Amino acid sequence: MPWISEEMCVGCGICVEECPVGAISIIEETARINDEDCIRCGVCHKVCPEDAVRHDSEKIPERIEANLDWTRGLLEHFDTPEERRGLIKRMRNHFTAERRIAEQTIERLDSILEEL
């Protein structure tokens, strides 16, 4: 999913003009992508003169830290080490399920690609 680096965007509006589905707008002098409207065509990546349209992979470390912070916040609701270990096990199960979902989705996407 593309996203806009606020530090790099100069608000020129080229991406807004070129987006084929109108998923980008300028808000407070910075481009913003509406994730629900975005069709992931890649046009915004190609036309941005400032290279401000970024890729999801750049946010992986940030997303990992957010998951860890979320888990640490949940730990505050448990008093004993046993309860806390139980939460960690449940969180591991949660993220394992998310990984399985992603892996199976990728497999099915590959089969769709083969059909094309």
Buried (B, 14 or more C-beta within 10 A) or exposed (E): EBBBBEEEBEBBEBBBEBBEEEBBBBEEEBBBBEEEEBEEBEBBBEBBEBEBBBEEEEEEEEEEEEBEEEBEEBEEEBEEEEEBEEBBEEBEEEEEEEEEEEEEEEEEEEEEEEEE
